[in-house]
Amino acid sequence: MFGPSTPKRDAEYTVFVRSASASLTRTAWLLTGDADLAAELVQEALVKTYLAWRRVRHGEGTAYARRVLVNLNIDRWRRRPATPSEDLDGPVAGNAEAVIDDRDEVVRMLATLPPQQRRVIVLRYYNDLSEADVADHLGISVGAVKSAASRGLATLRAEYAPVTGGQ
């Protein structure tokens, strides 16, 4: 099924996990708005990636794991709708608190979008993927990516753009 574990395979996978975990965790957190759920999704994505590691092309481990992560999140949304957590990861001091507040605000803003628009915005603008890569990750057309991104950004701008006094 997934082949025997070898020292070389395990070493390659260990290097991959060390290099990709932070990015996958941030992506999962932006998709879910919940640190604990994000950690669970990342763990599950890493397990599925390990099981498929023989088939993952060299240098494409992060893309593969990200696709698994997004698919797991889609499955979670299909099972039950979720709302972002009100909890922060605990007390922080100094500028770190402002960063946490900003991140929390971004997650809350993203949570107002429909799931498809949220996934597109996170993959396109946070992960800096091309429209074609986002389409490939989500299994949709490039046109659907453009439409979802445009509508999502328009919604965010309309709802959260600063109001300025015109002359």
Secondary structure, DSSP 8 states (H G I E B T S, - for coil): ------HHHHHHHHHHHHHHHHHHHHHHHHHHS-HHHHHHHHHHHHHHHHHTTTTS-TT-HHHHHHHHHHHHHHHHHHH------S--SS---THHHHHHHHHHHHHHHHHTS-HHHHHHHIIIIIS---HHHHHHHHT--HHHHHHHHHHHHHHHHHHHS------
